[in-house]
């Protein structure tokens, strides 16, 4: 069986043969350039295979950005760091430099999701490109334990900051991910959340492919995980 679930005209989830393909896409508009800020959790709880999966996801996503897109990277633990202070055009040189940065991300510290997402919102608002669409993508295991830690308050803060201007997507890593929180955080901001299960063997893999920022303003991130029937996001 092959099923497709439409997600508020922003994206869709396909399930086929134990794999999940999640496309972040506006299906009803023509291609326009994107402003994308990736918010990458590098706290201690992301160590090991979670961080390996995150790096893999980011490397593939960066490879498929269109050259007329602009992008930024934020890493966070209990400290918030930006790769560059502004969004850069996705030229070959900038993408390669970003990949080198991603490959060097290590895990340490606690988790301040609230401050990291608010920083990303501020970055997009300050560096929005004309005639473009903006997207935030949060990669985390979703357990805030520094700064604002109340999940309801974080949801309120983020919703107020974004103010309906662009979607927030969440990729939640690991069996211990606080997925309900991430799902609410994304759905309240016109996005969606997808759970990436942690496995130590090669039978379960995450393949992230942000391809074809082309027709329909499409931001497609394909997440393929060989999971048992009945498991999903």
C-alpha positions as CSV (number, residue, x, y, z in Angstrom):
1,X,0.0,0.0,0.0
2,X,1.2,3.5,-0.8
3,X,-0.4,6.4,1.1
4,X,-0.1,10.2,0.9
5,X,-1.3,12.5,3.7
6,X,-1.6,16.1,2.7
7,X,-0.4,18.5,5.4
8,X,-2.1,21.9,5.2
9,X,-0.8,22.5,1.7
10,X,2.7,23.0,3.1
11,X,4.0,19.4,2.7
12,X,3.0,15.8,2.6
13,X,4.0,12.5,4.1
14,X,4.4,9.4,1.9
15,X,4.7,5.9,3.3
16,X,5.9,3.1,1.1
17,X,7.5,-0.3,1.9
18,X,8.6,0.7,5.4
19,X,10.1,4.0,4.3
20,X,8.8,7.5,5.0
21,X,9.3,10.3,2.6
22,X,8.5,13.7,4.0
23,X,8.3,16.6,1.5
24,X,8.2,20.1,2.8
25,X,6.5,21.8,-0.1
26,X,4.0,24.5,-1.0
27,X,2.0,22.7,-3.6
28,X,0.0,25.5,-5.0
29,X,2.6,28.2,-5.9
30,X,5.3,28.6,-8.4
31,X,9.0,28.2,-7.6
32,X,10.4,31.1,-5.5
33,X,13.8,31.3,-3.7
34,X,14.0,30.3,-0.1
35,X,15.4,31.7,3.1
36,X,16.2,28.7,5.3
37,X,17.6,28.8,8.8
38,X,18.7,25.4,10.3
39,X,18.7,25.2,14.1
40,X,21.0,22.4,15.1
41,X,21.0,20.9,18.7
42,X,24.5,20.1,19.7
43,X,23.8,19.5,23.4
44,X,25.3,16.5,25.2
45,X,22.1,14.5,24.8
46,X,22.7,14.6,21.0
47,X,26.0,12.7,21.2
48,X,26.6,9.5,19.4
49,X,24.4,8.3,16.6
50,X,21.9,11.2,17.0
51,X,24.7,13.6,16.1
52,X,25.9,11.4,13.3
53,X,22.4,11.3,11.9
54,X,22.1,15.1,12.2
55,X,25.3,15.7,10.3
56,X,24.2,13.3,7.6
57,X,20.9,15.1,7.3
58,X,22.5,18.5,7.1
59,X,25.1,17.5,4.5
60,X,22.4,16.2,2.2
61,X,20.1,19.1,2.8
62,X,22.9,21.6,2.0
63,X,23.8,19.7,-1.2
64,X,20.3,20.2,-2.6
65,X,19.8,23.9,-1.9
66,X,19.3,25.9,-5.0
67,X,21.8,28.6,-5.8
68,X,19.2,31.4,-5.5
69,X,18.3,30.2,-2.0
70,X,19.8,31.9,1.1
71,X,20.6,30.0,4.3
72,X,21.9,30.2,7.8
73,X,23.1,27.8,10.5
74,X,22.6,28.1,14.2
75,X,24.0,25.5,16.7
76,X,22.9,25.5,20.3
77,X,23.3,23.9,23.6
78,X,23.0,26.2,26.6
79,X,24.9,28.6,24.4
80,X,23.7,29.9,21.0
81,X,26.1,30.1,18.1
82,X,25.7,31.3,14.5
83,X,27.8,30.0,11.7
84,X,27.5,33.5,10.0
85,X,25.7,36.5,11.3
86,X,23.5,36.7,8.2
87,X,21.9,34.5,5.6
88,X,24.3,33.6,2.7
89,X,23.4,32.8,-0.8
90,X,23.7,29.1,-1.5
91,X,26.7,29.3,-3.9
92,X,28.9,26.3,-4.3
93,X,31.6,27.9,-2.2
94,X,29.3,28.9,0.7
95,X,27.7,25.4,0.7
96,X,31.1,23.7,0.9
97,X,32.1,26.0,3.7
98,X,28.9,25.2,5.5
99,X,29.5,21.5,5.1
100,X,32.9,21.8,6.7
101,X,31.3,23.6,9.6
102,X,28.6,20.9,10.0
103,X,31.2,18.1,9.9
104,X,33.0,19.7,12.9
105,X,29.9,20.0,15.1
106,X,30.4,18.2,18.5
107,X,28.1,17.6,21.4
108,X,28.3,19.4,24.7
109,X,26.3,21.3,27.3
110,X,22.6,21.6,28.1
111,X,19.6,22.5,25.8
112,X,18.1,25.9,25.4
113,X,15.6,25.4,22.6
114,X,13.6,28.6,23.3
115,X,16.6,30.9,22.8
116,X,17.8,29.1,19.7
117,X,14.5,29.2,17.9
118,X,13.9,32.9,18.8
119,X,17.4,33.7,17.5
120,X,16.6,31.9,14.2
121,X,13.4,33.9,13.9
122,X,15.3,37.1,14.5
123,X,17.9,36.1,11.8
124,X,15.2,35.5,9.2
125,X,13.4,38.7,10.0
126,X,16.5,40.8,9.7
127,X,17.9,39.2,6.5
128,X,14.7,38.3,4.6
129,X,15.2,38.5,0.8
130,X,12.6,40.1,-1.3
131,X,10.4,37.8,-3.4
132,X,11.3,34.8,-1.4
133,X,9.7,32.4,1.2
134,X,11.2,31.6,4.6
135,X,11.4,28.3,6.5
136,X,12.9,27.3,9.9
137,X,14.1,23.7,10.5
138,X,14.8,22.5,14.0
139,X,16.9,19.4,14.5
140,X,16.9,18.2,18.1
141,X,16.0,15.5,20.6
142,X,13.5,18.0,22.1
143,X,14.3,18.2,25.8
144,X,14.7,21.8,26.9
145,X,16.6,22.0,30.2
146,X,18.2,25.5,30.2
147,X,16.7,28.9,29.8
148,X,13.0,28.7,29.4
149,X,12.2,25.0,30.1
150,X,8.4,25.1,30.3
151,X,7.2,23.5,27.1
152,X,3.9,25.5,26.9
153,X,5.8,28.8,27.4
154,X,8.2,27.9,24.7
155,X,5.3,27.2,22.3
156,X,3.8,30.5,23.2
157,X,7.1,32.4,22.8
158,X,7.8,30.9,19.4
159,X,4.3,31.3,18.0
160,X,4.4,35.0,19.1
161,X,7.8,35.5,17.5
162,X,6.9,33.8,14.2
163,X,3.5,35.4,14.1
164,X,2.3,33.2,11.2
165,X,4.9,34.6,8.8
166,X,6.7,31.3,8.0
167,X,6.6,27.6,9.0
168,X,8.7,25.8,11.5
169,X,9.6,22.1,10.9
170,X,11.0,19.9,13.5
171,X,13.1,16.7,13.1
172,X,13.2,14.8,16.4
173,X,16.1,12.4,16.9
174,X,16.2,9.2,19.1
175,X,13.9,6.9,21.0
176,X,13.9,9.3,23.9
177,X,12.9,12.4,21.9
178,X,10.2,14.6,23.4
179,X,8.2,14.3,20.3
180,X,4.8,15.5,21.5
181,X,6.4,18.8,22.4
182,X,8.1,19.1,18.9
183,X,4.9,18.2,17.1
184,X,2.9,20.9,18.9
185,X,5.7,23.4,18.4
186,X,5.7,22.8,14.6
187,X,1.9,22.4,14.1
188,X,1.3,25.7,16.0
189,X,3.5,27.3,13.4
190,X,2.2,25.8,10.2
191,X,4.8,23.2,9.9
192,X,5.2,19.5,10.8
193,X,7.4,17.2,12.9
194,X,9.0,13.9,11.9
195,X,10.6,11.4,14.3
196,X,14.0,9.8,13.4
197,X,14.5,6.6,15.3
198,X,17.9,5.9,16.7
199,X,19.5,2.6,15.7
200,X,23.0,1.3,16.0
201,X,22.9,-0.9,12.9
202,X,22.7,-0.2,9.2
203,X,19.2,-1.6,8.9
204,X,17.7,1.7,10.0
205,X,19.0,4.7,8.1
206,X,18.1,8.3,7.8
207,X,18.5,9.6,4.3
208,X,17.8,13.4,4.2
209,X,17.4,14.9,0.8
210,X,16.4,18.5,0.4
211,X,15.9,18.4,-3.3
212,X,14.2,20.5,-6.0
213,X,13.5,23.9,-4.6
214,X,11.8,24.2,-7.9
215,X,8.1,23.9,-8.8
216,X,5.7,25.0,-6.1
217,X,8.3,26.6,-4.1
218,X,9.3,23.2,-3.0
219,X,11.5,22.5,0.0
220,X,11.7,18.7,0.0
221,X,13.5,16.8,2.7
222,X,13.2,13.1,2.3
223,X,13.5,11.1,5.5
224,X,13.8,7.4,4.9
225,X,13.8,5.1,7.8
226,X,13.4,1.3,7.5
227,X,11.0,0.9,10.3
228,X,8.5,-1.8,11.2
229,X,5.0,-1.5,9.8
230,X,2.8,0.7,12.0
231,X,5.7,3.0,13.2
232,X,5.6,6.6,12.0
233,X,5.7,10.2,12.9
